[in-house]
């Protein structure tokens, strides 16, 4: 456990950061699930609209370095490929 005042403060800050990062990662996963659900419904226009909204969320989280930019890029690529494959 932290003994000095500085170490106690850093522990508080680290916990606050951890909670914020966890919330943002959850938001990322939720946005991806929304797109996957839209793709599963088979409606290409709805899926494309949902994808456009989710891309902003994904890019914002990648810019903050909560997750790696390549993970977001790969996810967006796979989702857009799935949308293009819809009839």
Helices and strands as residue ranges (DSSP letters): H 5-41, H 44-63, H 69-85
